[in-house]
């Protein structure tokens, strides 16, 4: 097996810092492999997960337990409350600082997770011609959505940015909101701004890219098993606790996360019967499988630009990566 797995668009440079990226769909076994590699003593672990950043969101995110985090510490876990927003731009800023710190410690940063937008933003660079979020405009859009529905908001996006409307469904509320927000701030379509932006690779790092991509049928089985365990150990109670502890609403990114969204709707609608509960669980299962499908799509798009190894199983990855980083 070829063990040279650096980005094909990056020229080797002795001064560049090595960064190992371990990607994959949900429930593929990324964390288990990362912890195996941590045991070598060569790495520090960095989470690349848009849900693990939130405090008190533990069961539904499959977050490592407190004991596991003590044994295998991760950067960028439990850094904000569920009421806050964490963007890809913030991730790039935070992780770049952490990478430098890890190298100063004499270790290799091992970035592990399934939020492909974060990986792509780090590896490919961020568009710097997009405006910062405008809380007043966001509130205005959310109020219109509450009054008229998200299809109404999507229809407006269709008029001002047809390409974005094709990419984002009405149910993809966060991206629809952002695209329309950009238009209202700048008077220009976010699609046009992205097209203009010459994306620059992050020139400070050499990325070693790996992914675990199990067979779809096997992955679906693992997803179903994980969700069943989540329900058994109290995921619904976790969402109840979040609703009591924090001033949350359904449009916050934290509550749009897969699983939390379905649980929120169930509780908000006063679901009580076994039939309603089972229907909610089926929705969460379907949504998680759809998430995995999108993650596969992201990985295929990254492979069009970069060379990286694909593992069908965690064990295959353990053998290969232990050999490379021994």
C-alpha positions as CSV (number, residue, x, y, z in Angstrom):
1,X,0.0,0.0,0.0
2,X,1.3,3.4,-0.9
3,X,1.9,5.3,2.4
4,X,2.6,8.7,1.0
5,X,-0.7,10.5,1.5
6,X,0.0,14.3,1.3
7,X,-2.3,16.6,-0.6
8,X,-1.5,16.5,-4.3
9,X,-1.8,20.3,-4.5
10,X,0.8,20.9,-1.8
11,X,4.5,20.9,-2.6
12,X,6.6,19.3,0.1
13,X,8.5,21.8,2.2
14,X,10.7,21.1,5.2
15,X,9.4,24.2,7.0
16,X,5.8,23.2,6.7
17,X,4.1,21.7,9.6
18,X,2.6,18.2,9.2
19,X,-1.1,17.8,10.0
20,X,-2.8,14.5,10.0
21,X,-6.5,14.6,9.0
22,X,-8.7,11.5,9.8
23,X,-12.2,11.9,8.2
24,X,-15.2,9.7,7.7
25,X,-19.0,9.5,8.0
26,X,-20.8,9.3,11.3
27,X,-20.4,6.0,13.2
28,X,-17.5,4.9,11.0
29,X,-15.1,4.4,13.9
30,X,-12.9,7.5,13.5
31,X,-12.6,8.2,17.2
32,X,-11.5,4.6,18.0
33,X,-8.7,4.9,15.4
34,X,-7.7,8.3,16.7
35,X,-7.4,7.0,20.2
36,X,-5.3,4.0,19.0
37,X,-2.9,6.5,17.4
38,X,-2.8,8.7,20.5
39,X,-1.4,5.7,22.3
40,X,1.7,5.9,20.2
41,X,2.6,9.2,22.1
42,X,3.2,11.1,18.8
43,X,-0.1,12.9,18.5
44,X,-2.5,15.4,20.1
45,X,-6.1,15.0,19.2
46,X,-8.2,17.8,17.7
47,X,-12.0,17.4,17.2
48,X,-13.4,18.4,13.8
49,X,-17.1,18.2,14.7
50,X,-19.6,21.0,14.6
51,X,-21.7,19.3,17.4
52,X,-19.0,18.3,19.8
53,X,-18.1,22.0,20.4
54,X,-21.3,22.3,22.5
55,X,-21.3,21.8,26.2
56,X,-24.0,19.4,27.7
57,X,-24.7,17.9,24.3
58,X,-23.2,14.5,25.0
59,X,-25.4,11.6,24.2
60,X,-26.7,12.8,20.9
61,X,-23.3,13.7,19.6
62,X,-21.7,10.4,20.7
63,X,-19.2,12.6,22.6
64,X,-16.4,10.7,24.3
65,X,-17.2,10.3,28.0
66,X,-15.4,12.4,30.7
67,X,-13.3,9.4,31.5
68,X,-12.4,8.9,27.8
69,X,-11.5,12.5,27.4
70,X,-9.3,12.3,30.4
71,X,-7.4,9.4,28.9
72,X,-7.6,10.8,25.3
73,X,-7.9,14.6,25.6
74,X,-9.3,16.4,22.5
75,X,-9.0,20.0,21.6
76,X,-12.2,21.8,20.5
77,X,-14.7,19.8,22.6
78,X,-17.0,21.6,25.0
79,X,-15.9,25.1,24.1
80,X,-19.3,26.9,23.8
81,X,-22.9,26.8,25.0
82,X,-25.7,25.4,22.8
83,X,-27.1,29.0,22.6
84,X,-24.0,30.1,20.7
85,X,-23.0,29.8,17.0
86,X,-19.7,28.4,15.8
87,X,-18.7,29.0,12.2
88,X,-16.2,27.3,9.8
89,X,-14.2,30.6,9.9
90,X,-14.0,30.4,13.7
91,X,-12.9,26.8,13.4
92,X,-10.1,27.6,11.0
93,X,-8.9,30.4,13.3
94,X,-9.0,28.2,16.4
95,X,-7.5,25.1,14.8
96,X,-4.6,27.0,13.2
97,X,-3.6,28.3,16.6
98,X,-3.9,24.8,18.1
99,X,-1.8,23.3,15.3
100,X,1.0,25.7,16.1
101,X,0.7,24.9,19.9
102,X,0.8,21.1,19.2
103,X,3.9,21.4,17.1
104,X,5.5,23.6,19.8
105,X,4.8,20.7,22.1
106,X,6.8,18.4,19.8
107,X,3.7,16.4,18.7
108,X,1.7,15.9,15.5
109,X,-1.8,17.3,15.4
110,X,-4.3,14.6,14.5
111,X,-7.6,16.2,13.3
112,X,-10.5,13.7,13.6
113,X,-14.1,14.2,12.8
114,X,-16.9,14.2,10.3
115,X,-17.7,17.9,9.7
116,X,-16.3,18.0,6.1
117,X,-17.0,21.8,5.7
118,X,-14.4,22.4,8.5
119,X,-11.9,20.1,6.8
120,X,-12.4,21.7,3.4
121,X,-12.2,25.2,4.9
122,X,-8.9,24.4,6.5
123,X,-7.4,22.6,3.6
124,X,-8.8,24.7,0.7
125,X,-8.9,28.1,2.5
126,X,-11.7,30.4,3.4
127,X,-13.4,32.8,1.1
128,X,-12.3,36.2,2.4
129,X,-14.8,38.3,0.4
130,X,-17.9,37.3,2.4
131,X,-19.3,39.6,5.0
132,X,-19.5,38.8,8.7
133,X,-22.8,37.7,10.1
134,X,-25.2,40.5,10.8
135,X,-27.4,39.7,13.9
136,X,-30.1,42.2,13.0
137,X,-30.5,40.8,9.5
138,X,-30.5,37.3,10.8
139,X,-33.2,38.1,13.3
140,X,-35.2,39.7,10.5
141,X,-35.0,36.6,8.3
142,X,-35.8,34.3,11.2
143,X,-38.9,36.3,12.1
144,X,-40.1,36.2,8.5
145,X,-39.5,32.5,8.5
146,X,-41.5,32.1,11.6
147,X,-44.4,34.2,10.2
148,X,-44.4,32.9,6.6
149,X,-42.5,29.6,6.7
150,X,-39.1,28.6,5.3
151,X,-40.5,27.9,1.9
152,X,-41.2,31.6,1.6
153,X,-37.6,32.4,2.5
154,X,-36.3,29.9,0.0
155,X,-38.5,31.4,-2.7
156,X,-36.9,34.8,-2.1
157,X,-33.5,33.1,-2.3
158,X,-34.6,31.6,-5.6
159,X,-35.3,35.1,-7.0
160,X,-32.0,36.6,-5.9
161,X,-29.6,33.6,-6.2
162,X,-31.0,30.7,-8.2
163,X,-27.7,28.7,-8.0
164,X,-27.8,28.8,-4.2
165,X,-31.5,27.9,-4.2
166,X,-30.7,24.8,-6.2
167,X,-27.9,23.8,-3.8
168,X,-29.8,24.4,-0.6
169,X,-33.2,22.9,0.1
170,X,-35.8,24.8,2.3
171,X,-35.0,22.4,5.1
172,X,-31.4,23.4,5.0
173,X,-32.3,26.5,7.1
174,X,-28.8,27.6,8.2
175,X,-27.4,27.7,4.7
176,X,-30.5,29.3,3.3
177,X,-30.4,31.9,6.0
178,X,-26.7,32.6,5.4
179,X,-27.1,32.9,1.6
180,X,-30.0,35.4,1.9
181,X,-28.2,37.3,4.7
182,X,-25.2,37.8,2.4
183,X,-27.4,39.0,-0.4
184,X,-29.2,41.5,1.9
185,X,-25.8,42.8,3.2
186,X,-24.0,43.1,-0.1
187,X,-26.7,43.1,-2.7
188,X,-24.9,40.3,-4.4
189,X,-25.5,36.5,-4.7
190,X,-23.3,34.4,-2.5
191,X,-22.8,32.1,-5.5
192,X,-21.2,35.0,-7.4
193,X,-18.9,35.9,-4.4
194,X,-17.8,32.3,-4.1
195,X,-17.1,32.1,-7.8
196,X,-14.9,35.2,-7.6
197,X,-12.9,34.0,-4.6
198,X,-9.7,32.4,-5.7
199,X,-9.3,29.8,-3.0
200,X,-5.9,29.5,-1.6
201,X,-4.5,26.4,0.1
202,X,-3.2,26.9,3.6
203,X,0.5,27.3,2.8
204,X,1.7,26.7,6.3
205,X,0.9,23.0,6.5
206,X,1.4,19.7,4.8
207,X,-1.8,17.7,5.2
208,X,-1.7,13.9,5.4
209,X,-5.3,12.9,4.5
210,X,-7.0,9.7,5.5
211,X,-10.7,8.5,5.6
212,X,-12.6,5.6,6.9
213,X,-15.5,4.8,4.4
214,X,-17.2,1.5,5.4
215,X,-19.5,-0.3,3.1
216,X,-22.9,1.5,3.1
217,X,-24.9,-1.5,4.4
218,X,-22.4,-2.0,7.3
219,X,-22.4,1.7,8.1
220,X,-26.3,1.8,8.2
221,X,-26.2,-1.1,10.6
222,X,-23.7,0.8,12.9
223,X,-25.8,3.9,12.7
224,X,-28.9,2.0,13.8
225,X,-27.1,0.4,16.7
226,X,-25.6,3.7,17.8
227,X,-29.0,5.4,17.8
228,X,-30.6,2.5,19.7
229,X,-28.0,2.9,22.4
230,X,-28.5,6.6,22.5
231,X,-32.2,6.2,23.2
232,X,-31.5,3.6,25.9
233,X,-29.1,5.7,27.8
234,X,-31.3,8.8,27.9
235,X,-30.9,10.9,24.9
236,X,-34.5,12.3,25.1
237,X,-33.9,13.2,28.7
238,X,-30.7,15.0,27.6
239,X,-32.7,17.2,25.2
240,X,-35.3,17.9,27.9
241,X,-32.5,19.0,30.2
242,X,-31.1,21.3,27.5
243,X,-34.5,22.9,27.0
244,X,-34.7,23.6,30.7
245,X,-31.2,24.8,31.2
246,X,-30.7,27.1,28.2
247,X,-32.7,29.7,26.3
248,X,-32.9,27.6,23.1
249,X,-35.0,27.7,20.0
250,X,-35.4,25.3,17.1
251,X,-33.4,27.4,14.6
252,X,-30.1,27.5,16.6
253,X,-27.4,25.4,14.9
254,X,-27.1,23.3,18.0
255,X,-30.7,22.2,17.8
256,X,-30.6,21.7,14.1
257,X,-28.0,18.9,14.6
258,X,-29.2,15.5,13.5
259,X,-31.1,13.7,16.3
260,X,-31.6,16.9,18.3
261,X,-33.8,18.4,15.7
262,X,-36.1,15.3,15.7
263,X,-36.1,15.1,19.5
264,X,-36.9,18.8,19.8
265,X,-39.9,18.5,17.4
266,X,-41.2,15.5,19.4
267,X,-41.0,17.4,22.7
268,X,-42.3,20.7,21.3
269,X,-45.3,18.9,19.8
270,X,-46.0,17.2,23.1
271,X,-45.4,13.7,21.8
272,X,-46.3,11.0,24.3
273,X,-47.6,7.9,22.7
274,X,-45.4,4.9,21.8
275,X,-46.4,5.4,18.1
276,X,-45.2,9.0,18.2
277,X,-42.0,8.1,19.9
278,X,-41.3,5.4,17.3
279,X,-42.0,7.8,14.5
280,X,-39.5,10.3,15.9
281,X,-36.9,7.6,16.2
282,X,-37.4,6.6,12.6
283,X,-37.0,10.2,11.5
284,X,-33.8,10.5,13.4
285,X,-32.5,7.3,11.8
286,X,-33.3,8.5,8.3
287,X,-31.7,11.9,9.0
288,X,-28.5,10.3,10.3
289,X,-28.3,8.1,7.2
290,X,-28.8,11.2,5.0
291,X,-26.0,12.9,7.0
292,X,-23.7,10.0,6.2
293,X,-24.6,10.2,2.6
294,X,-23.7,13.9,2.5
295,X,-20.4,13.1,4.2
296,X,-19.6,10.5,1.5
297,X,-20.3,13.2,-1.1
298,X,-18.0,15.7,0.6
299,X,-15.2,13.1,0.7
300,X,-15.6,12.3,-3.0
301,X,-15.4,16.0,-3.8
302,X,-12.2,16.3,-1.8
303,X,-10.7,13.3,-3.5
304,X,-11.1,15.1,-6.8
305,X,-8.4,17.6,-5.6
306,X,-6.3,15.6,-3.1
307,X,-4.8,12.2,-2.8
308,X,-5.6,10.3,0.4
309,X,-6.0,6.8,1.6
310,X,-9.4,5.2,2.1
311,X,-9.9,2.5,4.7
312,X,-12.9,0.2,4.7
313,X,-12.4,-0.8,8.4
314,X,-10.9,0.7,11.5
315,X,-8.5,-2.2,11.8
316,X,-7.1,-1.6,8.3
317,X,-6.5,2.0,9.3
318,X,-4.8,1.0,12.6
319,X,-2.3,-1.3,10.9
320,X,-1.5,1.2,8.1
321,X,-1.2,4.4,10.2
322,X,0.7,2.7,13.0
323,X,3.2,1.6,10.4
324,X,3.5,5.1,8.9
325,X,3.8,7.0,12.2
326,X,5.8,4.4,14.2
